[in-house]
Amino acid sequence: MKDYFYLIPIALGLGLAALAAFMWSLKTRQYDDLEGAAVRILQEEDAPIRTKAER
């Protein structure tokens, strides 16, 4: 029974942290263009890949 005094606040804290992270992701518009990201990964780019030495 004594363990619940530690586990319940830890669980609530983790849940609130997860909720805060989700709300932050909504606020920064992370989920606005889900279809565009799925299509963009399949497109080929004509530009050559540059290395750090070429920059």
N, CA, C and O atoms as a DFTB+ gen file, in Angstrom:
220 C
 N C O
     1  1       0.828      -1.195       0.000
     2  2       0.000       0.000       0.000
     3  2       0.868       1.253       0.000
     4  3       0.506       2.282      -0.571
     5  1       1.991       1.145       0.637
     6  2       2.890       2.288       0.734
     7  2       3.464       2.668      -0.634
     8  3       3.788       3.828      -0.886
     9  1       3.581       1.673      -1.501
    10  2       4.139       1.928      -2.827
    11  2       3.225       2.793      -3.690
    12  3       3.704       3.506      -4.572
    13  1       1.939       2.739      -3.450
    14  2       1.008       3.527      -4.243
    15  2       1.227       5.023      -4.060
    16  3       0.925       5.808      -4.958
    17  1       1.738       5.415      -2.929
    18  2       1.998       6.834      -2.698
    19  2       3.110       7.346      -3.599
    20  3       3.207       8.549      -3.843
    21  1       3.945       6.452      -4.091
    22  2       4.999       6.825      -5.037
    23  2       4.549       6.608      -6.481
    24  3       4.831       7.428      -7.355
    25  1       3.858       5.517      -6.722
    26  2       3.513       5.152      -8.094
    27  2       2.440       6.050      -8.704
    28  3       2.520       6.388      -9.886
    29  1       1.452       6.435      -7.930
    30  2       0.369       7.262      -8.470
    31  2       0.877       8.632      -8.909
    32  3       0.546       9.047     -10.020
    33  1       1.656       9.361      -8.115
    34  2       2.176      10.654      -8.601
    35  2       3.124      10.504      -9.800
    36  3       3.144      11.360     -10.685
    37  1       3.898       9.428      -9.827
    38  2       4.794       9.205     -10.969
    39  2       3.967       8.958     -12.233
    40  3       4.273       9.512     -13.289
    41  1       2.923       8.130     -12.134
    42  2       2.070       7.852     -13.280
    43  2       1.346       9.112     -13.752
    44  3       1.239       9.358     -14.954
    45  1       0.855       9.897     -12.816
    46  2       0.194      11.144     -13.187
    47  2       1.178      12.115     -13.833
    48  3       0.830      12.794     -14.798
    49  1       2.381      12.186     -13.320
    50  2       3.395      13.063     -13.901
    51  2       3.770      12.655     -15.314
    52  3       3.908      13.505     -16.194
    53  1       3.936      11.357     -15.537
    54  2       4.251      10.878     -16.883
    55  2       3.093      11.122     -17.848
    56  3       3.307      11.478     -19.006
    57  1       1.888      10.932     -17.372
    58  2       0.722      11.196     -18.207
    59  2       0.601      12.663     -18.574
    60  3       0.287      13.000     -19.716
    61  1       0.849      13.533     -17.611
    62  2       0.807      14.971     -17.896
    63  2       1.934      15.385     -18.839
    64  3       1.741      16.261     -19.683
    65  1       3.102      14.770     -18.708
    66  2       4.216      15.074     -19.616
    67  2       3.881      14.637     -21.040
    68  3       4.184      15.354     -21.994
    69  1       3.265      13.481     -21.192
    70  2       2.860      13.005     -22.511
    71  2       1.777      13.907     -23.105
    72  3       1.801      14.209     -24.298
    73  1       0.839      14.329     -22.278
    74  2      -0.207      15.238     -22.747
    75  2       0.391      16.577     -23.167
    76  3      -0.010      17.143     -24.184
    77  1       1.338      17.082     -22.399
    78  2       1.988      18.344     -22.741
    79  2       2.766      18.224     -24.049
    80  3       2.753      19.150     -24.860
    81  1       3.443      17.096     -24.266
    82  2       4.178      16.892     -25.517
    83  2       3.215      16.823     -26.694
    84  3       3.504      17.370     -27.758
    85  1       2.085      16.165     -26.522
    86  2       1.091      16.081     -27.592
    87  2       0.494      17.448     -27.893
    88  3       0.323      17.803     -29.059
    89  1       0.178      18.213     -26.867
    90  2      -0.375      19.544     -27.081
    91  2       0.646      20.455     -27.766
    92  3       0.281      21.268     -28.614
    93  1       1.914      20.322     -27.404
    94  2       2.964      21.097     -28.066
    95  2       3.045      20.738     -29.545
    96  3       3.206      21.619     -30.389
    97  1       2.935      19.443     -29.865
    98  2       3.006      19.031     -31.265
    99  2       1.808      19.558     -32.052
   100  3       1.948      19.881     -33.231
   101  1       0.649      19.651     -31.434
   102  2      -0.504      20.247     -32.106
   103  2      -0.303      21.743     -32.312
   104  3      -0.648      22.285     -33.362
   105  1       0.254      22.404     -31.309
   106  2       0.468      23.846     -31.382
   107  2       1.479      24.210     -32.463
   108  3       1.330      25.239     -33.123
   109  1       2.498      23.389     -32.653
   110  2       3.518      23.677     -33.659
   111  2       3.158      23.094     -35.016
   112  3       4.001      23.050     -35.912
   113  1       1.915      22.646     -35.181
   114  2       1.348      22.201     -36.456
   115  2       2.110      21.027     -37.063
   116  3       2.393      21.026     -38.261
   117  1       2.439      20.041     -36.257
   118  2       3.162      18.863     -36.725
   119  2       2.284      17.935     -37.553
   120  3       2.806      17.140     -38.335
   121  1       0.974      18.013     -37.402
   122  2       0.070      17.070     -38.051
   123  2      -0.715      17.700     -39.200
   124  3      -1.720      17.134     -39.632
   125  1      -0.287      18.848     -39.701
   126  2      -1.068      19.544     -40.721
   127  2      -1.032      18.867     -42.084
   128  3      -2.069      18.791     -42.742
   129  1       0.117      18.372     -42.535
   130  2       0.249      17.856     -43.894
   131  2       0.767      16.424     -43.861
   132  3       1.919      16.173     -44.217
   133  1      -0.067      15.493     -43.440
   134  2       0.356      14.106     -43.340
   135  2       0.480      13.448     -44.715
   136  3       1.382      12.638     -44.929
   137  1      -0.407      13.784     -45.640
   138  2      -0.335      13.186     -46.967
   139  2       0.865      13.708     -47.749
   140  3       1.474      12.957     -48.509
   141  1       1.208      14.958     -47.580
   142  2       2.354      15.530     -48.280
   143  2       3.649      14.858     -47.861
   144  3       4.524      14.632     -48.698
   145  1       3.786      14.541     -46.600
   146  2       4.998      13.872     -46.123
   147  2       5.099      12.460     -46.690
   148  3       6.197      11.987     -46.981
   149  1       3.974      11.790     -46.847
   150  2       3.985      10.432     -47.391
   151  2       4.363      10.441     -48.867
   152  3       5.028       9.519     -49.338
   153  1       3.957      11.449     -49.588
   154  2       4.279      11.537     -51.011
   155  2       5.706      12.042     -51.208
   156  3       6.412      11.578     -52.104
   157  1       6.125      12.977     -50.386
   158  2       7.446      13.588     -50.526
   159  2       8.576      12.566     -50.385
   160  3       9.614      12.704     -51.033
   161  1       8.391      11.563     -49.562
   162  2       9.449      10.579     -49.353
   163  2       9.629       9.683     -50.577
   164  3      10.693       9.090     -50.758
   165  1       8.601       9.582     -51.415
   166  2       8.676       8.733     -52.592
   167  2       9.211       9.469     -53.827
   168  3       9.578       8.827     -54.811
   169  1       9.260      10.784     -53.786
   170  2       9.720      11.554     -54.936
   171  2      11.235      11.518     -55.033
   172  3      11.941      11.570     -54.026
   173  1      11.720      11.427     -56.269
   174  2      13.160      11.464     -56.495
   175  2      13.597      12.906     -56.686
   176  3      12.916      13.701     -57.334
   177  1      14.730      13.220     -56.117
   178  2      15.275      14.559     -56.292
   179  2      16.345      14.512     -57.370
   180  3      17.157      13.588     -57.408
   181  1      16.344      15.517     -58.250
   182  2      17.335      15.580     -59.308
   183  2      18.645      16.192     -58.824
   184  3      19.683      16.021     -59.463
   185  1      18.603      16.892     -57.716
   186  2      19.804      17.541     -57.210
   187  2      20.748      16.497     -56.612
   188  3      20.303      15.603     -55.892
   189  1      22.049      16.604     -56.903
   190  2      22.996      15.650     -56.320
   191  2      23.164      15.893     -54.827
   192  3      22.986      17.009     -54.338
   193  1      23.502      14.848     -54.127
   194  2      23.720      14.944     -52.687
   195  2      25.096      15.529     -52.444
   196  3      26.095      15.037     -52.969
   197  1      25.140      16.588     -51.641
   198  2      26.420      17.242     -51.364
   199  2      26.958      16.762     -50.020
   200  3      26.198      16.535     -49.079
   201  1      28.258      16.612     -49.945
   202  2      28.878      16.226     -48.687
   203  2      29.285      17.488     -47.936
   204  3      29.174      18.598     -48.457
   205  1      29.755      17.306     -46.713
   206  2      30.188      18.454     -45.911
   207  2      31.378      19.167     -46.538
   208  3      31.496      20.386     -46.410
   209  1      32.259      18.440     -47.211
   210  2      33.433      19.043     -47.817
   211  2      33.054      19.944     -48.996
   212  3      33.769      20.905     -49.279
   213  1      31.963      19.663     -49.677
   214  2      31.551      20.444     -50.834
   215  2      30.796      21.711     -50.449
   216  3      30.632      22.600     -51.285
   217  1      30.343      21.813     -49.233
   218  2      29.548      22.979     -48.812
   219  2      30.387      24.138     -48.564
   220  3      29.882      25.201     -48.203
